[in-house]
């Protein structure tokens, strides 16, 4: 391997402020243009996972070029070969790999994402090629100056390359055609089984040596299963963001704020009048939002619809009794948390003697979650729903089974569009099987089935394949 990725603190001006970004290091140091590109992505608000995806794509390409020096003189052949090796791996039938890469085959979607990141960078880079030529290490000039061969003759590794945009291998081919992908139906595979939840909640998380740990993890579980939150959203909760529900004083009103744009609690303002949570964390605790961290405290924020202009989403309990259970447990947990000194506002903390009072991390929660599954003789499995995100799928399907209006479901799950909630509300395999069984029994008994004529079917539309109602729906645009 010729490159490594590290997380570096970059200072760009005289303010002394720094930003964490991935930096790709070679034997000759970092590659300035790649570092600059990461700074641009960070300024655009790209998430940590997006930055890591770009770094991974760049490293794979750089490592491939280093392992195949002096072989390719044409960018088309290089890129084609790179894509093939991503898809097929680099090992031969006997398991040997003279290149030293030892890549395993990657999935189609994984390969597509790698190429997308690479193409995005090369398109950004092209106008800068001639201006920054001397700043780039010799071994990597060709990958960074992909469009410069007609401007300069580079006597170096892969120097005689041509413009990426003028390459015979078009952007469309590099980005892959979506017709090659398979439509994935979510089905049962990602929803935590409802019939297992009570046992999981009561027995899985109750057998703990420390009652504080049990209650903390149960609170997070309630936010995911009964409130439909993602695990990162649940763990972003601040102590100040739990109130009594004005419509039901036995239930909790929980707000989850965006840490960068949300309004600070208690009417707080900075000395210059700012009131964002980002400023609140910096001035009161000397911290940055967890979404901006690159260590184990990092929490993601996927975005979506915000319920209030103050920058928060509301947890919509369903069924409503989950909110009552949450409040009763929170009253006990709050006493435990208040007895420990914490230099942060986060509700969920570590009770481990080495990290007592520190913000609870996703890694620690994942380990406790797996242990809870094992206590009730279940194995962690994302494909069977035994995974933290499976509870959000259970929440969405529960709303759909209760015939809640899709627009209400969208608000409950804080999606920007109705399309986003489709994987969470599709019928599962058991529901499909039961429906077909009932229909078969009705057919045997000679009962009249639903009108399945084409005219009746298209009347209600096909949102998945004809979302604009060209050929289906009550107001279809074309007739067949």
N, C-alpha and C positions, 0 to 999 in steps of 0.2 A: 504493500500500500504506500503510495507516494504522497498522500495528503492526510491531514487530520482536521477536524472541526473543533474549535474551542469557542467559548463564550467570552467575549472581551468587552471591557468598558471603554467606550470611545468618547473622547472629548473633541468637539468640533470647533469650539471658539474660546474666547477669553472669560466666559462666564463661570467656567469650572464645572458646569453641569455635564453629566455623562449619560450615555445610553448603552444598554446591553444589546449587543448584536452578535450573531455567529460570524466567525472569521475562519476562513480556510487557510491553513498553513501548509507550505511546501518546505523543502529543505532550504530554500532561499528566502523564507519569510512569507508574509501574506501577499495576496494579489490585490493591489489597491483598487482596481476597478470593481472587483467582486465585493470588496468591503464597502465601496461607495454605493453599489447597488443595494446592499442590505440596509444601508442607512436610508436610502430612498424608500424602500419597502416599509421600513419602520415608521418613517414620517407619514406614509400613506395609511398607517393604522393597521398594517397586516399583523395577524396573530403570530404567537410564538410557533405554533405548529406549521403555519405557512412558511415562516423563515427557515425552519428546520427542513421542510420539504425541498426548498430551493437549495439549501446547502448540500443535502443528500444528492440531488440531481447533478450539481456542479462537481462534487467529488467523484461520483461514478464516471462522469465523462472525462475528467482530468486523469483519473487512475487508468481508464481504458486507453487514453492516448499515451500515457507514460509506458504502459505495458506493450504498446504496439508502435514504438518509434520506428520511423523510416520504412513503414509498410505502405501507408496510404499517401498518395499525392493528390487525391481528388476528394473534396468534401462530401460528395454524394456517396461515394463508397465507404467513407469513414462513418457517416451517419447511419447508412443502411446497415453496416456491420455492427455498429453500436446497438441499434434497435434489435437486431437479431440476437445478439448476445444477451440483452436484457430478457428477451422472451425465452431463449433456449438454455441460458446459462453458459458457462465456459468450460465445464468438465466434459471430457469425451466419454465414450462408452465404457472404458476401463476405469474412469474416475480420475484421469490425469488432466493436468492443466499446465502446460509449459509457460503460459503467461503469468502464472502466479496469482491471478485474480480470484479464482475459486468461487465464482458467482453461482448461486442457485437460480433456476428459472423464476422469473417474476410474472405475476398475473398481467392480463391485458390492461386492466384499469390502472395498475401500478405503473406499468410501462408508459401508458398514456400520460399520466401525471408527471413523470420524470421528463418526458419530451416537452410537455407544455411549459414546465419551468425553464428548461434550457432554451427553448425558442423565445420565450418572453425576454430573457436576458440578452440574447443575441440581437433581437430587434431593437432593444434599448441601446445596445452597445454600438451598432453600426455607424451612426453619425459621429461617434467620438474616436473612431479608429486612428486616423492619421494624427490627431492631436496628442494622443497618449501612448504612442508606440514605444517610446524609450522607457516608459515607466514599468513595463511588463517584463517579468522574468522570461528569459529566452525559451525555456522548456514549455512555456504555456502561451507563447505569443499567438500561435495559430488559432487556438480556441477562442481567444479574446479578440483577435483581429480577423474575424472570419470574412470580412468583406473588403480586405485591404490589398489583395494580391494584385489587382489591376492598378493600384496606386503606388505600390512599392514591391520590389522583388526581395523577398525575405529568404536569406540563405540560412535557413534554420529548419528545425523539425516541422514538417508539414507547412513550410513557408509558402509554397505555390498553391494557395487556395483562392477560391473566388468568392464573390459576394454571396452571402447566405440567401438573400432575397432573389438573386439571380441564379441560384443553384437549381439544377434540374430536379432535385428532390424538393417538391413544393411544400409550402407551409401546410396545406391540406393533408398531404401524405404524412408529414411529420406529426400532425396533431391527431391523426387517425380518423377514420370515418365512424360515426356513431352506429352505423348499420352493423358493425361487427360485434357490438356488445349484446349481452343477453338481458332481457327484462327480468329483474329480480322481484319475485313476490315475497313479501316479508313473512306472511303466515304466522304460524305458531313459534317460529324459530327464535324470535327476539322478544316475545312477551313473557314476563314472569307469570307462571300459572297461578290464577286466582285461588284455586283450591289449596295451594301450598303456602299461601302468604301467612295465614294465621299461625300455623305451626312454625314457620320461619321467624315471624315476629316474636312470638311468645317463647319458644324453646331455643331457637337458634341464637338469639341475642340476649337471652336472660341468664344463661349459665356462664357468668363471668366472675372472676375473682374480685373485680372492682365494680360496684354498682354504678359508679359514675360513668364508666365506659359503656355499660349496657344502655343506660338512659340516653347518653349522647348519640350512640349509633342508632337507637330506635327513633330518635327525633329526626335524624337525617333520612332514615328509611321512610318515615311518614311523609316527609316533604317530597320524596320521589314517588312513592306509590300512591299516596292520597292526594298529592298536590301536583303531580306531573312534572316536577322539576328535574333538570339534569343534575348529576351529582356535583358538578362544579358550581352550579347556581345555588344549590342547597348549602354548600360549604362557604359560600361568599357571605352568608347571613351575618349581620352585626347584631349585637345585643340590643341596640336601640331600635331595631326594626320589627319588634314583636309587640303587638298591642292587643287589647281586648276588642273583639269584633263588636262594633256598635249595634249590629243587628242580632247578635247572639253573644251575650257576655260570658257564656260557657265555652266559647270557641276563640281561637287565636286568629287575629288578623296579621298575616306575615307579608312583609314587603322585601323584595330582593332588588337592591340598587346596583346599577352600573357604577363601578368604583371610579371610573374616570370622569363620567359626565353627571352622575347623580349628585343631588344636593346633600350637603353635610347635615348631620343631625343637630337637634337642639337649637336651631337658628344660628349656628356658628358662622362667623365670617373671619377671613384673614385680615391682617393689618392693612391690606389694600382694598378690602371689600369683597374679595372672592369668596365663594361659598361652595365650591365643588368638593367632593369627597377626596379627590386626588390631592388638593391643597390641604385638606384636613389631616390626611394621613402624614403628609410631609411635615407640617408645622407642629402637630401635636405628638406624633409618634416617631418622626424621622423615618418613615417607611414609604415605599412606592406601592401602587396597586398590585395585587397578586397576579393580575392578568399580564403585567409587564415583567414579571420575574422569570428567571430561567433556572431557578433552583427547585428543590422539592416542594416549596410552598406555592408554586405556580398553580393558578386556577384559570381555566378557559372561560370565555364569554362568547357564546355563539351569536348573540344578537337576537333579532326578531322584533316583535311589536312591544313597545313600551306602553304601560298602562297609564302613566301620568307624566306630565311635563317635568316633574322633579327627577325623572330618570329611574323609575322603579317599575317592577312588575308585581302583581298581586297573586298570591297563592290562592287558587280557587279549589277548595276542598271538595272532593267527590268520592264517596258519599260524604255528607257534611259532618258526620260523627268523627271523621279523622281529625278535623280541626279541634274537636273537644278533647280527644285523646292527646293531641299534641300539647294543648294548653296545660292539661293536668301534669304531664311529664315535664314540661318546661318549668313549671313552678318549683319542682324538686331540683331539676338540673341547675337552674339559675342560682340556687343557694350554694351548690358545689362550686360553680364557676366563680362566684363572688368571693369565695374564701381563698382564692389563689390570685397572686399578683400577676397581672397581664399587661404588657406594654403594647396593646393593640385592641381594636374594638370587636374582633371576631367572636361569634357566639360559641363556636366549637373549638375546643382546645385539647391539647395533649395532657394526659395524666401520668405519663411515663416519668419516672423519677429523673431521667436525664434531660427531658424536654418539657418538664412541667410548666404549664402556662403558655407554651408556644402554640401558634395556630395549628390546628389539626390538618394533616396532609392527606392528599388523595392516596398515596402509597400505603399509609397506615390504615386508612379506611378500607382499602381493597383487601388488605391482609385480614382485617377483622371480618369483613364480609365473607371471604372464603372460609374462614374458620367457623362462622355461623352456619354456613351451608353444610359443612362436614358434620356439625353436631346433630343435624337431622338426616344424616346419611345421604346427602346430595353432593354432587361434584360440580364445581364451577364450570359453566358452559354457556358461552354467548349464544350458540346456535340452538340451545334448548331454553333460553330465557333466563338462566340462572346467572345473571349479570346485572350490575347496577342500572344500566340503561334499559333493561327489560321492564322495569317498573314504570317508566314513562310510557312504554307501549301498552302496558296493562291499563294505565290511566286513560289513554286515548280510546282504547277499545271498550272500556267500561262506559265511557260517555256515549259512544256510538250505539252500544247495545241498549242504552236507556233512551234511544231515539232523540238525543239532544240535537238541536239544530246545528248543522255544520258551521254556521257563522259563529255560534256560541262556542263550539269546540275550538275553532281557530283562536278565539280570544283566550280561552282557558289554557291553551297550549302555547300562546304567544307566538303564533306563526304569522308571517307576513302575507302568505297566500294560502288558499284552500289546498293547492297542490302539495304544500309542505306536509300537510297532516295525513295524506293518503296512506303512507306506510303504517301509521299509528292506528288507523281506523278501519283497515280492511278486515273482512271476516276471516277468522282463523280456520284451520283445517277441520276442526271438530264441528264448527258451525256449518261449514259447507257440506260435510258428510251428513249431518243431521237433517239439513234442509233437503238434500237429495233423497235421503231415506224416506222422509215424510212424503215427498212428491211421488216416489215410487209406490208407496203404499196406497196413495190416493189413486194412482193410475190403475193398480190392480183392482181396486174396489169400483172402478168405473166412474170415479168422481171427475168432474170437469176441472181441468187444470187451468192455469193462467193462460191468457191469450198470448201466444208466442209468435204471432205473425210479425213479419218484417215491419209492417206499418206501425204496429203497437210498440215494438221494441225501439224503433228509431224515434218514436214520439218523446221518449224520456232521455234520449241523447246518450252519447258515449263520451264522457268527459276525458277518459284516458287517451283515446285515439282521435277524437274529433272535438277538442276543447272549444273551438271557435264556431261550432255548430254549422259547418258547411253542408253536411249531409244528414245530420240528425238533429233532434230537438224539435220543440213546437214551432220555432221560427227558423227552420233550416234555410240556408241561402241557395242551395242547389237541389234539384230533384233528380233522382235516378230511376 
